[in-house]
Amino acid sequence: MRLATELDLTAPDVVADPYPHFAAARADGAVQWHDGMQMWLTFTHAAASAVLRARSLGRLWAPRWPSVPMPAFDLIHVNSLLENEPPTHTRLRRLIAAAFARGHVERLRPRIARLAERLADGVAEAGGGGASVDLIAHYAEPLPVQVIAELLGVPEPDWPLLRPWSNAIVKMYEYAVSDAQRAAAEQASAEFVAYLRALVAERRRTPGDDLVSSLIAETDADGARLSEDELVTTCTLLLNAGHEATVNVVGNGVTALLQHPDQLGALRADPDLVPSAVEELIRFDSPLQLFERTAVADTQIGDVVVPAGVKIAALLGAANRDPAVFADPDRFDVGRRDNPHLGFGAGIHFCVGAPLARVELQSSLGTLLRRFPRLALAETPVRRPEFVIRGVRSLQVTTEGATG
């Protein structure tokens, strides 16, 4: 008899705060069947890690709505590094990692710092005279979009195009999706694909020091290159994954800091804690809560055998609050040292953009702490209504005492 859970991941109380629900389910078992979702769910760090690392589990892309044509949306997934397994995944990751290794993260480090300062200027101006300002709209959302745009070589006048495309596409990763959202995601995918094809064509004619030019130029040992569809898909993945994760780490993390003034004080007193604080922000309130895989052969995870063809999902937020791995897991601790969180994944799908994300997050958090010594909540943060991608939709703060 298989252990089953009735946990509704779309219920408002679960979306608002999933962690007590995870703890209650974890007490029943590490791996449980969800009849409504028709997949297994993991509630422990060990089980989630096994799901992420097992070679007999795969990311097997298939349209969720076969009767609803979504050709552009399907294109940016069927060719994706994230939606493929070896040998295709091996080839794609090797080419992409080699392009990243050309110094793009270090090239962007000073530019990220300048972008953070410029956005902080806007926050200070909007919050002048004691007015409240939405830190998501003015700071957390624009920064990663601008960084990804810089990385890809998107001209600055086109930067405003990127965020709406990403927002529409990532809504498809939830488990409750409307017809209107599907149509919006397909339109956004088609527009983004067309834009990127034009950008790739331009970079073929006139290479620059951006990642698109490096991806075009990168050649594998056997002479293989990325196809145009793979180039377009890679750029889309970098925007969607990089933008959404970073926005939500900043939103969730600043919310946690402002709700834990002792930890905010400790971080202000010792800015050298910023790197460990960033890791704790990712662990404490994970921006990505669920990662699916499908068994390509019968696979044992914990006490459960997942039959071939059946899905199992790692609940990353549950893994990152597992008391078997994290001492006092519900305590927010910016100085936490032993922190093997799964926020960037594990195994062959470990986030290829993790080094860039860490630079972004450290710079954005450090700039906020320095520029706004009396940053405070103006009202209760407004959570996004989705479960899989967990974030704050609005974070109204006051910035009295902002420095230049």
URJO-V564464 format. One record per backbone hydrogen bond with DSSP energy under -1.0 kcal/mol. CO is the residue of the C=O (numbers start at 1). NH is the residue of the N-H. If there is no record, write none. Layout:
co: {CO	CO}
nh: {NH	NH}
//
This chain:
co: {3	8	11	12	13	18	19	20	21	22	23	25	25	30	32	33	34	34	39	40	41	44	45	46	47	48	49	50	54	56	56	58	65	70	71	72	74	74	75	77	85	87	88	89	90	91	92	93	94	95	96	97	99	100	103	104	105	108	109	110	111	112	113	114	115	116	117	118	119	120	121	122	123	125	128	133	134	135	135	136	139	141	142	143	144	145	146	147	148	149	149	151	155	156	158	159	161	162	163	164	165	166	169	170	171	178	179	180	181	182	183	184	185	186	187	188	189	190	191	192	193	194	195	196	197	198	199	200	201	202	210	211	212	213	214	220	224	227	228	229	230	231	232	233	234	235	236	237	238	239	240	241	242	243	244	245	246	247	248	249	250	251	252	253	254	255	260	261	262	263	264	265	266	270	271	273	274	275	276	277	278	279	280	281	287	289	291	293	294	295	299	301	304	306	307	310	311	312	313	314	314	315	316	318	319	322	322	328	333	337	339	342	344	347	351	353	354	355	356	357	358	359	360	361	362	363	364	365	366	367	368	371	372	376	382	382	388	391	394	395	396	396	397	398	399}
nh: {33	11	15	16	17	22	23	24	25	26	27	28	29	43	41	5	38	39	34	313	32	48	49	50	51	52	53	54	57	296	297	294	68	74	75	76	77	78	79	80	89	91	92	93	94	95	96	97	98	99	100	101	102	104	107	108	109	112	113	114	115	116	117	118	119	120	121	122	123	124	125	126	127	128	131	397	138	139	140	141	143	145	146	147	148	149	150	151	152	153	154	211	158	159	161	162	165	166	167	168	169	170	172	173	174	182	183	184	185	186	187	188	189	190	191	192	193	194	195	196	197	198	199	200	201	202	203	204	205	206	214	215	216	217	218	223	220	231	232	233	234	235	236	237	238	239	240	241	242	243	244	245	246	247	248	249	250	251	252	253	254	255	256	257	258	259	264	265	266	267	268	269	270	273	274	277	278	279	280	281	282	283	284	285	390	316	314	312	58	309	306	304	301	299	310	295	40	293	42	291	316	319	320	321	322	325	326	331	336	339	341	345	351	350	354	357	358	359	360	361	362	363	364	365	366	367	368	369	370	371	372	403	375	398	393	394	289	384	382	135	378	379	133	376	402}
//
